[in-house]
Amino acid sequence: MATLQIRAAQSSDISKLVELEKQSFQTDQISRRSFAHFIRQAHCSLLIAEQDGVLAGYGLLLYRKGTQLARLYSIAVSQDFRGQGVARQLLAKLEKEAKSQFCIFLRLEVHVDNKAAIALYQSLGYRQVGKVKGYYGDGGDALRLEKAIHLHTMPGLHTRRFEQTTDFTCGPASLMMAMHKVDANYKMTASEELQIWREATTIFMTSGHGGCSGIGLALSAWRRGYAVTLYVNQQQAPFLRSVRDANKKTVIERVHDDFMAQAAGTDIEICYQAIDHNQLKQVTENGGAMVSLISTWRLNRNKAPHWVYITAYDEHSVAVTDPEYEREPWQSEMDFTDVPVANGAFLGMTQFGRERHSALLVIRKRS
């Protein structure tokens, strides 16, 4: 029997890939255009297995830009090659590809009725981390599986994620996840999300709705009974350089000054220093929950300020849960939950704008 060959897919393989896709899946099929995109442009690994020039199967691995996360988007084996270990060989090669990209986790979704695939994944060390109702086009549920492909010291993750319900409430959504981590009885709701936004908004953006500042979010958490520490590297109102209109600048400064006056009457601790590894390590060891302001430029080329919830930290990586879901057709919630980012890359994300503004909110139980 000829040896199975595994290689990167090329444009000349697209027709065969489309045909295998039609044979393998009744719904959720990858289109010819998408295969072309993955081969020519996307940040991914698309491998095919073939024998004597005949397509035996393929596997598609997607990488989240700026992170250490890989996700198995699709894998298929031709009927003539099933039961011969093709999928296992493809997965082994894909895991090596993910390791070469310095990924820590490889994640995937699988139909609950696909018993053979589930058994294969489990035999290779994948474990269930969640379940999604109605995930597939046929209405079927999906199991979410994960495998650590690099040694790491992060504890079990699997955060209960709250997805922001508007384009402008990343701060409240992140803060709610942190408060829920500290107190499991805290209720995360859309009404609470908007209430926090009303309390904490201080920033006039160049267009659209205003956003939340670190001190505004700190006051919201304090009012709900939490002990709060805010690490911020500047005393003045944030993002003034990005606002040209003098009236807008005046509004920002007035709201910021009012927030600072309110904070003076609380036990909120404000530390004027940049975020560093020592802070992240100390907070993690002491059981606090963290919310950080970042620039998402390295993730999606968007320069807007954005709040995320930090779910774990170790000497190599920071795990981040993003309340926003960009909803590209090839993405899932797994691409935004407990996403590992290299420490150096994450600290680079925390320096926003020309003034390199940074803000980290630490939430603890009030003693």
C-alpha positions as CSV (number, residue, x, y, z in Angstrom):
1,M,0.0,0.0,0.0
2,A,1.3,3.5,-0.9
3,T,2.4,5.8,1.9
4,L,0.0,8.6,2.9
5,Q,1.4,12.0,2.1
6,I,0.4,15.1,4.1
7,R,1.2,18.6,2.7
8,A,-0.1,22.1,2.6
9,A,-3.0,22.7,0.3
10,Q,-2.5,24.6,-2.9
11,S,-4.9,26.4,-5.2
12,S,-4.9,23.4,-7.6
13,D,-6.5,21.3,-4.8
14,I,-9.6,23.5,-4.4
15,S,-11.9,21.5,-6.7
16,K,-11.0,18.3,-5.0
17,L,-11.5,19.9,-1.6
18,V,-15.0,21.2,-2.6
19,E,-16.0,17.8,-3.8
20,L,-14.9,16.1,-0.5
21,E,-16.7,18.8,1.4
22,K,-20.0,18.0,-0.4
23,Q,-19.5,14.3,0.3
24,S,-18.7,14.8,3.9
25,F,-21.2,17.4,5.2
26,Q,-24.9,18.1,4.6
27,T,-24.7,21.5,6.2
28,D,-22.1,24.1,7.2
29,Q,-20.0,23.4,4.0
30,I,-16.9,25.4,3.3
31,S,-17.3,27.2,-0.1
32,R,-14.9,27.3,-3.0
33,R,-14.3,31.0,-2.2
34,S,-13.5,30.2,1.4
35,F,-11.1,27.5,0.5
36,A,-9.3,29.9,-1.8
37,H,-9.2,32.5,1.0
38,F,-7.7,30.0,3.5
39,I,-5.0,29.0,1.0
40,R,-4.0,32.4,-0.1
41,Q,-4.6,34.8,2.7
42,A,-5.8,33.5,6.0
43,H,-3.8,33.0,9.2
44,C,-4.2,29.2,9.2
45,S,-2.9,25.7,8.4
46,L,-4.8,23.9,5.7
47,L,-3.3,20.4,5.2
48,I,-4.4,17.7,2.8
49,A,-3.6,13.9,3.0
50,E,-3.3,12.1,-0.3
51,Q,-2.2,8.7,-1.7
52,D,-0.9,8.4,-5.2
53,G,-2.4,11.8,-6.0
54,V,-5.9,10.9,-4.6
55,L,-7.3,13.1,-1.9
56,A,-7.8,11.1,1.2
57,G,-8.7,13.9,3.6
58,Y,-8.0,17.4,4.8
59,G,-7.7,19.4,8.1
60,L,-8.1,23.1,8.6
61,L,-6.6,24.9,11.6
62,L,-7.2,28.5,12.3
63,Y,-5.0,30.8,14.4
64,R,-6.3,33.8,16.3
65,K,-4.0,36.7,15.4
66,G,-1.9,38.1,18.3
67,T,-2.7,35.1,20.5
68,Q,-1.4,31.6,21.3
69,L,-4.7,29.9,20.4
70,A,-5.4,27.4,17.5
71,R,-8.8,26.0,16.6
72,L,-9.6,23.0,14.4
73,Y,-12.2,24.5,12.1
74,S,-12.9,21.4,10.0
75,I,-11.6,17.9,9.2
76,A,-12.9,15.4,6.7
77,V,-11.8,12.0,5.3
78,S,-12.9,10.5,2.0
79,Q,-15.2,7.5,2.3
80,D,-12.6,5.3,0.5
81,F,-10.0,6.1,3.2
82,R,-12.0,5.9,6.4
83,G,-10.9,3.5,9.0
84,Q,-7.3,3.7,7.9
85,G,-6.1,6.3,10.5
86,V,-6.1,9.3,8.1
87,A,-7.8,11.6,10.6
88,R,-5.4,10.6,13.3
89,Q,-2.4,11.4,11.1
90,L,-3.8,14.7,10.0
91,L,-4.5,15.7,13.6
92,A,-0.9,14.8,14.7
93,K,0.5,17.0,11.9
94,L,-1.9,19.8,12.7
95,E,-0.8,19.7,16.3
96,K,2.8,20.1,15.2
97,E,1.8,23.0,13.1
98,A,0.1,24.7,16.1
99,K,3.2,24.1,18.2
100,S,5.3,25.7,15.6
101,Q,3.1,28.8,15.9
102,F,3.7,28.7,19.7
103,C,0.1,27.9,20.5
104,I,-0.8,26.7,24.0
105,F,-4.3,25.3,23.3
106,L,-5.9,23.6,20.4
107,R,-9.7,23.8,20.5
108,L,-12.6,22.4,18.4
109,E,-16.3,21.8,18.2
110,V,-17.8,18.4,17.3
111,H,-21.4,17.3,16.6
112,V,-22.8,15.4,19.6
113,D,-23.9,12.6,17.2
114,N,-20.4,12.1,15.7
115,K,-19.4,9.4,18.1
116,A,-16.4,8.2,16.1
117,A,-14.9,11.7,16.0
118,I,-15.5,12.2,19.7
119,A,-13.8,8.9,20.5
120,L,-10.8,9.8,18.4
121,Y,-10.4,13.2,20.0
122,Q,-10.7,11.7,23.5
123,S,-8.1,9.1,22.6
124,L,-5.7,11.9,21.6
125,G,-6.1,13.8,24.9
126,Y,-8.9,16.3,24.1
127,R,-11.3,16.9,26.9
128,Q,-14.8,18.4,27.0
129,V,-15.0,22.0,28.2
130,G,-18.5,23.0,27.1
131,K,-21.6,22.3,25.1
132,V,-23.5,24.5,22.7
133,K,-27.2,24.1,21.8
134,G,-28.1,24.3,18.2
135,Y,-24.6,25.1,17.0
136,Y,-24.9,23.3,13.6
137,G,-27.0,24.0,10.6
138,D,-29.1,20.9,11.2
139,G,-30.0,22.2,14.7
140,G,-27.6,19.7,16.3
141,D,-25.6,20.5,19.5
142,A,-21.9,20.8,19.6
143,L,-19.4,19.6,22.2
144,R,-16.5,21.9,22.8
145,L,-13.1,20.1,23.3
146,E,-9.7,21.4,24.2
147,K,-6.1,20.1,24.4
148,A,-3.1,21.7,25.9
149,I,-0.3,21.2,23.3
150,H,2.4,23.0,25.2
151,L,3.2,22.5,28.9
152,H,1.8,25.4,30.9
153,T,1.0,26.2,34.5
154,M,-2.4,28.0,34.1
155,P,-5.1,26.5,36.3
156,G,-8.4,25.3,34.8
157,L,-10.0,28.1,32.9
158,H,-13.4,27.9,31.1
159,T,-14.8,31.2,32.2
160,R,-18.5,31.9,32.2
161,R,-18.4,34.5,29.5
162,F,-20.8,37.4,29.2
163,E,-21.1,38.8,25.7
164,Q,-21.5,42.5,25.5
165,T,-24.9,43.4,24.1
166,T,-23.9,46.7,22.5
167,D,-20.9,48.0,20.6
168,F,-19.9,50.3,23.5
169,T,-20.2,48.2,26.7
170,C,-17.0,46.2,26.7
171,G,-16.1,47.8,30.1
172,P,-19.3,46.9,31.9
173,A,-19.3,43.4,30.4
174,S,-15.7,42.7,31.5
175,L,-16.3,44.2,34.9
176,M,-19.4,41.9,35.4
177,M,-17.3,38.8,34.6
178,A,-14.7,39.9,37.1
179,M,-17.3,40.5,39.8
180,H,-19.0,37.2,39.1
181,K,-15.6,35.5,39.5
182,V,-15.3,37.0,43.0
183,D,-18.9,36.4,43.9
184,A,-20.7,33.6,42.1
185,N,-24.0,35.0,43.3
186,Y,-23.6,38.2,41.4
187,K,-26.0,38.3,38.5
188,M,-24.7,39.3,35.0
189,T,-27.6,40.8,33.0
190,A,-28.1,43.2,30.1
191,S,-29.8,45.7,32.4
192,E,-26.9,45.7,34.8
193,E,-24.5,46.1,31.9
194,L,-26.3,49.3,30.7
195,Q,-26.6,50.6,34.3
196,I,-22.8,50.3,34.8
197,W,-22.2,52.0,31.4
198,R,-24.4,54.9,32.5
199,E,-22.4,55.2,35.8
200,A,-18.9,54.8,34.4
201,T,-18.9,56.5,31.0
202,T,-16.5,59.4,30.8
203,I,-14.9,59.3,27.4
204,F,-16.1,61.2,24.4
205,M,-15.1,59.2,21.3
206,T,-14.4,60.8,18.0
207,S,-17.8,59.4,16.9
208,G,-20.5,57.2,18.4
209,H,-21.1,56.5,22.1
210,G,-18.8,57.3,24.9
211,G,-16.8,54.6,26.7
212,C,-15.9,53.8,30.3
213,S,-12.7,54.9,32.1
214,G,-10.8,53.0,34.7
215,I,-11.9,55.2,37.5
216,G,-15.6,55.1,36.4
217,L,-15.6,51.3,36.4
218,A,-13.8,51.3,39.8
219,L,-16.6,53.4,41.3
220,S,-19.2,51.0,39.8
221,A,-17.5,48.0,41.4
222,W,-17.1,49.8,44.7
223,R,-20.7,50.7,44.9
224,R,-21.6,47.0,44.5
225,G,-19.6,46.1,47.5
226,Y,-16.2,45.1,46.1
227,A,-12.7,46.1,47.2
228,V,-11.1,47.8,44.2
229,T,-7.5,48.7,43.2
230,L,-6.9,50.7,40.1
231,Y,-3.5,50.7,38.5
232,V,-3.2,53.6,36.0
233,N,-0.1,55.2,34.7
234,Q,-1.4,58.8,34.3
235,Q,-3.3,61.2,36.6
236,Q,-4.9,63.3,33.9
237,A,-8.1,62.4,32.1
238,P,-7.4,59.6,29.5
239,F,-7.3,60.0,25.7
240,L,-7.3,63.8,25.5
241,R,-4.8,63.7,22.7
242,S,-7.2,61.7,20.5
243,V,-9.9,64.4,20.8
244,R,-9.6,67.5,18.7
245,D,-12.8,69.3,19.7
246,A,-12.2,71.7,22.6
247,N,-15.7,71.3,24.0
248,K,-15.3,67.5,24.0
249,K,-12.0,67.8,25.9
250,T,-13.7,70.0,28.5
251,V,-16.5,67.4,29.0
252,I,-13.9,64.6,29.4
253,E,-11.9,66.6,32.0
254,R,-15.0,67.6,34.0
255,V,-16.4,64.1,34.2
256,H,-12.9,62.7,35.1
257,D,-12.5,65.3,37.8
258,D,-15.9,64.5,39.2
259,F,-15.1,60.8,39.3
260,M,-11.8,61.5,41.1
261,A,-13.7,63.6,43.7
262,Q,-16.2,60.7,44.2
263,A,-13.3,58.2,44.6
264,A,-11.7,60.4,47.2
265,G,-14.6,59.6,49.5
266,T,-14.1,55.8,49.1
267,D,-11.5,53.3,50.0
268,I,-10.6,52.7,46.3
269,E,-6.9,52.3,46.1
270,I,-5.3,54.1,43.1
271,C,-1.7,53.2,42.2
272,Y,-0.1,55.4,39.6
273,Q,2.1,53.0,37.8
274,A,2.3,51.1,34.5
275,I,1.1,47.5,34.4
276,D,3.9,44.9,34.6
277,H,4.4,41.2,35.2
278,N,4.8,41.6,39.0
279,Q,1.3,43.1,39.3
280,L,-0.3,40.3,37.2
281,K,1.5,37.6,39.2
282,Q,0.7,39.1,42.6
283,V,-3.0,39.6,41.8
284,T,-3.2,36.1,40.5
285,E,-1.6,34.6,43.6
286,N,-3.9,36.6,45.9
287,G,-7.1,35.6,44.2
288,G,-8.1,38.9,42.7
289,A,-10.0,39.3,39.4
290,M,-8.6,41.7,36.8
291,V,-10.0,43.9,34.0
292,S,-7.6,45.6,31.6
293,L,-7.8,48.3,29.0
294,I,-6.1,47.2,25.8
295,S,-5.6,48.2,22.2
296,T,-6.9,45.5,19.9
297,W,-4.6,46.6,17.0
298,R,-2.6,43.3,17.2
299,L,-5.8,41.3,17.1
300,N,-8.0,43.0,14.5
301,R,-6.2,46.2,13.4
302,N,-8.7,48.3,15.4
303,K,-7.2,51.2,17.2
304,A,-10.2,51.8,19.6
305,P,-9.7,51.3,23.3
306,H,-11.2,48.1,24.6
307,W,-11.8,46.4,27.9
308,V,-11.2,42.7,28.5
309,Y,-11.3,40.3,31.5
310,I,-8.1,38.6,32.5
311,T,-8.9,35.1,33.5
312,A,-5.4,33.6,34.3
313,Y,-1.7,34.3,34.3
314,D,1.5,32.3,34.4
315,E,5.2,33.0,33.6
316,H,4.6,32.6,29.9
317,S,1.1,33.8,29.0
318,V,-2.0,35.9,30.0
319,A,-5.4,34.3,29.4
320,V,-8.0,36.9,28.2
321,T,-11.8,36.7,27.8
322,D,-13.1,39.3,25.4
323,P,-16.8,40.3,25.8
324,E,-17.0,41.3,22.1
325,Y,-17.7,38.7,19.4
326,E,-16.6,39.8,16.0
327,R,-18.7,37.1,14.3
328,E,-16.6,36.3,11.3
329,P,-18.2,33.2,9.7
330,W,-15.2,31.0,10.7
331,Q,-15.1,32.1,14.3
332,S,-16.8,30.8,17.4
333,E,-17.1,31.8,21.1
334,M,-14.0,29.6,21.8
335,D,-11.9,32.2,19.9
336,F,-12.8,34.8,22.5
337,T,-12.9,32.9,25.8
338,D,-9.7,32.2,27.9
339,V,-7.5,33.1,25.0
340,P,-3.8,32.8,25.8
341,V,-1.6,35.7,24.8
342,A,2.2,35.8,25.2
343,N,3.2,38.0,28.2
344,G,5.2,40.4,26.2
345,A,2.5,40.8,23.5
346,F,-0.1,41.4,26.2
347,L,1.8,44.1,27.9
348,G,2.3,45.7,24.5
349,M,-1.5,45.7,24.1
350,T,-2.0,47.4,27.4
351,Q,-0.3,50.6,26.2
352,F,-2.9,52.5,24.3
353,G,-2.5,55.5,22.0
354,R,0.2,58.1,21.7
355,E,0.2,58.7,25.4
356,R,0.7,54.9,26.0
357,H,-2.2,55.0,28.6
358,S,-2.6,51.8,30.7
359,A,-5.3,50.9,33.2
360,L,-5.8,47.7,35.2
361,L,-8.7,47.2,37.6
362,V,-8.4,44.6,40.4
363,I,-11.6,43.3,42.1
364,R,-11.6,41.5,45.4
365,K,-14.1,40.7,48.1
366,R,-14.4,43.5,50.6
367,S,-13.1,42.4,54.0
